[in-house]
Amino acid sequence: MLKMVDVYSDSPRSYATQSGVDIIMVKATQGTGYVNPRCDTDYQAAKRAGKMLGFYHYCGGGNPEAEAKYFYKNTKNYVGEAVPAVDWESNQNASWGNTNYVRRFVDEFHKLSGVWCLIYVQASSISQVANCAKDCGLWVASYPSMDWKSWKLPNMNVKTSPWPTYTVWQFTGDNMDRNVVNTTKEGWKKLAKGSSKAEAKPKKKSTWKKKSGTFVLGQALEIHKEPHISSPAIAKLPKGSVVKYDATLQGPKRLWLRQLRSKGYGYIVAKDKYNKPLGKIK
């Protein structure tokens, strides 16, 4: 088995490069408002020292999708190189006891990254995350003593059901959290890479709607050859100009109006990417 230490902001920085340890698991985020200021310091130090890597999020119990997005946003440069994990504990967790919270979190993170998180939980509360067993590895906390200060594994049975076994066992919770990892170095790297690509977000299909009216320009604007801001300009109209339109298109960023011209159509932006009107539509 491999040896792993998990570190956070108050850990001694020396833990990230400790001799004889194979993997460093670094706390990255908590809730939707905290980023560990020591995260990248420890991560990069461990990487330079030749350690394998992990990073984790501590659940604050807010919206699980929002927390997963926050975790991904602040750690996406680690994805593919290090194994992600989600820490499910009762302390500072407004949703403790919710048996679907972690399921929603890992689904969202997987959608964004293509990687399943390990799930950290105390052995007595595995039932709260049991619905993740088919997709995620188990990082279980089960201690013989909080003062166990040895890498010698205690002789005890560790509860893991419905998982057949653990991926990681945290067997001591003193100032240095010692863990054993039930895989090889190659297996850890495989967990980091994931088994599938992130799900592509379906693009909204924008369609023209037949609608006639006039648009009074609130500023100078261009008539474009195509309904794209980078397309060539047919003409530039001054503020106060009136454009007759016969159709509208709400694109992903802008509202376009279509103008019938002597040769084909021209297109003008009526609302910008911030949804700010650029004139008056009548």
C-alpha positions in Angstrom: 0.0 0.0 0.0 1.0 3.6 -0.6 1.4 6.2 2.2 -0.5 9.5 2.1 -0.6 12.6 4.2 -3.4 15.2 3.9 -2.5 18.8 4.6 -4.3 22.1 5.1 -3.4 25.7 5.8 -2.4 25.1 9.5 -0.2 22.1 8.7 3.5 22.5 8.9 4.8 23.1 5.3 7.3 20.3 5.8 4.4 17.8 5.6 4.1 18.3 1.9 7.6 17.1 1.2 8.0 14.5 4.0 10.3 11.6 3.3 8.8 8.2 3.0 5.4 9.5 1.9 4.1 8.7 -1.5 1.1 11.0 -1.9 0.2 14.5 -0.6 -3.5 15.4 -0.5 -4.0 19.1 -0.2 -7.1 21.0 1.0 -8.1 23.4 -1.8 -11.5 24.9 -1.0 -14.4 25.0 1.4 -18.0 26.0 0.7 -18.1 28.7 -2.0 -16.0 31.4 -0.3 -12.7 29.9 0.9 -9.6 29.0 -1.0 -6.7 27.6 1.1 -4.0 30.2 0.8 -1.3 27.5 1.2 -2.8 25.1 -1.3 -0.6 25.8 -4.3 2.5 26.3 -2.1 2.1 22.8 -0.7 1.0 21.3 -4.1 3.9 22.6 -6.0 6.4 21.7 -3.2 5.1 18.2 -3.2 5.2 18.0 -7.0 8.9 19.1 -7.0 9.6 16.5 -4.4 8.3 13.8 -6.7 5.1 13.1 -4.7 1.9 12.0 -6.3 -0.9 14.4 -5.7 -4.5 14.9 -4.6 -6.7 17.9 -3.7 -9.9 18.1 -1.8 -13.0 20.3 -1.1 -14.6 20.6 2.3 -18.3 20.8 2.1 -19.9 23.8 3.7 -23.4 22.5 3.0 -24.6 25.2 0.6 -25.9 24.4 -2.9 -23.9 21.2 -3.9 -23.7 22.1 -7.6 -22.4 25.6 -6.7 -19.8 24.1 -4.4 -18.7 21.7 -7.0 -18.3 24.5 -9.6 -16.4 26.6 -7.1 -14.1 23.6 -6.4 -13.5 23.0 -10.1 -13.0 26.7 -10.9 -10.2 27.0 -8.3 -8.5 23.6 -9.1 -9.0 22.9 -12.8 -5.3 23.2 -13.4 -4.8 20.2 -11.1 -7.4 18.0 -12.9 -5.8 15.1 -14.8 -2.6 15.3 -12.7 -4.0 14.9 -9.1 -6.9 12.9 -7.6 -9.9 15.1 -6.5 -11.8 14.3 -3.3 -14.7 15.7 -1.4 -14.7 15.9 2.4 -18.0 15.2 4.0 -18.0 16.0 7.8 -20.4 17.3 10.3 -18.4 20.3 11.5 -19.2 23.6 9.7 -21.6 21.7 7.4 -25.1 23.0 7.1 -26.3 20.0 5.2 -24.9 17.2 7.4 -27.3 14.3 7.3 -28.5 15.0 3.7 -28.0 11.6 1.9 -28.2 13.1 -1.6 -25.8 16.1 -1.1 -22.5 14.4 -2.0 -24.2 12.5 -4.9 -25.2 15.8 -6.5 -21.7 17.3 -5.8 -19.8 14.5 -7.5 -22.2 14.4 -10.4 -21.6 18.1 -11.0 -17.8 17.8 -10.6 -17.7 14.9 -13.0 -19.8 16.8 -15.5 -17.2 19.6 -15.4 -14.0 17.6 -15.2 -14.6 14.0 -16.4 -13.2 12.7 -13.1 -15.0 11.2 -10.1 -14.0 12.4 -6.7 -12.9 10.2 -3.8 -15.3 10.6 -0.9 -14.0 11.2 2.6 -16.3 10.3 5.4 -16.2 8.8 8.9 -16.9 5.1 9.0 -20.1 5.6 11.1 -21.6 7.9 8.5 -21.0 6.0 5.3 -24.8 5.6 4.8 -25.0 9.3 4.0 -22.8 8.8 0.8 -23.7 5.2 0.0 -25.5 6.1 -3.2 -22.0 7.1 -4.7 -20.5 3.7 -4.3 -20.9 2.6 -7.9 -18.9 5.6 -9.2 -16.5 7.0 -6.5 -13.8 5.6 -4.4 -14.1 5.6 -0.6 -11.7 7.5 1.7 -12.8 6.3 5.1 -11.8 7.7 8.5 -11.6 5.0 11.2 -9.2 5.4 14.1 -8.1 3.1 16.9 -6.9 6.3 18.7 -6.5 10.0 17.9 -3.0 9.7 19.3 -1.8 7.0 17.0 1.5 8.4 15.8 2.9 5.4 13.9 2.8 4.3 10.3 2.2 0.7 11.6 -1.3 -0.1 10.7 -3.6 -0.8 13.7 -5.2 -4.3 13.9 -8.9 -3.4 13.4 -11.7 -4.0 11.0 -12.8 -1.0 8.9 -16.4 -0.6 7.9 -16.7 0.1 4.1 -20.1 -1.4 3.0 -21.6 -0.8 0.4 -18.0 -0.4 -1.0 -16.3 -3.8 -1.0 -13.2 -2.1 0.4 -11.6 1.3 0.8 -9.5 3.2 -1.7 -8.0 5.2 1.2 -8.0 4.6 4.9 -7.2 7.5 7.3 -6.2 5.5 10.4 -5.0 8.3 12.6 -6.2 11.8 13.3 -3.5 13.5 15.3 -1.7 16.6 14.0 -0.6 14.5 11.0 -3.4 12.6 9.3 -1.9 9.3 8.1 -3.5 7.4 5.4 -2.9 4.2 3.4 -3.9 4.0 -0.2 -5.2 0.6 -1.5 -3.8 0.9 -5.0 -0.5 1.2 -7.0 1.1 4.4 -8.3 -0.3 3.5 -11.7 -3.7 3.0 -10.2 -3.5 6.5 -8.5 -2.6 8.1 -11.8 -5.6 6.4 -13.4 -7.9 7.8 -10.8 -6.5 11.3 -11.5 -7.1 11.0 -15.2 -10.6 9.7 -14.9 -12.4 7.4 -17.3 -14.3 9.8 -19.5 -14.2 13.3 -20.8 -16.2 16.0 -19.3 -19.7 16.2 -20.6 -20.1 18.7 -23.4 -22.7 21.3 -22.6 -25.4 21.3 -25.3 -25.4 24.6 -27.2 -28.6 26.5 -27.3 -30.0 26.7 -30.8 -30.9 30.2 -31.7 -33.6 30.7 -34.3 -35.0 33.8 -36.0 -38.5 34.9 -35.0 -40.7 36.7 -37.4 -41.4 40.1 -35.9 -41.7 43.5 -37.6 -41.0 46.9 -36.1 -38.5 49.8 -36.0 -35.3 50.3 -34.1 -34.2 53.8 -33.2 -30.4 53.9 -32.6 -29.3 55.2 -29.3 -25.7 55.4 -30.6 -23.8 55.0 -33.8 -24.0 51.3 -34.9 -23.0 49.2 -37.8 -25.2 47.1 -40.1 -23.4 43.8 -40.5 -23.3 41.3 -43.4 -24.0 38.4 -41.0 -25.4 38.2 -37.4 -21.9 38.0 -35.9 -20.1 41.0 -34.3 -16.9 40.2 -36.3 -18.6 40.0 -39.7 -18.0 42.8 -42.2 -20.0 46.1 -41.9 -22.3 47.0 -44.7 -22.9 50.5 -43.4 -22.4 52.7 -40.3 -25.5 54.5 -39.1 -25.4 57.6 -36.8 -27.3 57.9 -33.5 -31.0 58.6 -34.1 -31.2 56.6 -37.3 -34.3 54.4 -37.7 -34.0 50.8 -38.9 -37.0 48.8 -40.0 -36.6 45.1 -39.1 -38.6 42.0 -40.0 -37.2 39.4 -37.6 -35.3 39.1 -34.3 -32.6 36.7 -33.1 -31.7 36.2 -29.5 -28.2 34.8 -29.7 -26.1 33.5 -26.8 -24.8 37.0 -26.2 -26.6 39.6 -28.3 -30.1 40.5 -29.6 -30.0 40.9 -33.4 -32.5 42.5 -35.7 -32.8 41.7 -39.4 -33.1 44.5 -41.9 -34.5 43.7 -45.4 -32.2 45.5 -48.0 -32.3 45.8 -51.8 -29.8 43.0 -51.9 -30.4 40.5 -49.2 -30.4 41.3 -45.5 -28.4 43.4 -43.0 -28.1 42.7 -39.3 -27.8 45.1 -36.4 -27.2 44.6 -32.6 -30.1 45.9 -30.5 -28.8 44.6 -27.1 -25.2 44.0 -26.3 -23.6 41.1 -24.4 -24.5 42.7 -21.1 -28.2 42.8 -22.2 -27.9 46.6 -22.4 -30.3 48.2 -25.0 -28.4 50.1 -27.7 -31.5 51.9 -28.8 -35.3 51.8 -28.7 -37.2 49.0 -30.2 -40.7 49.8 -31.4 
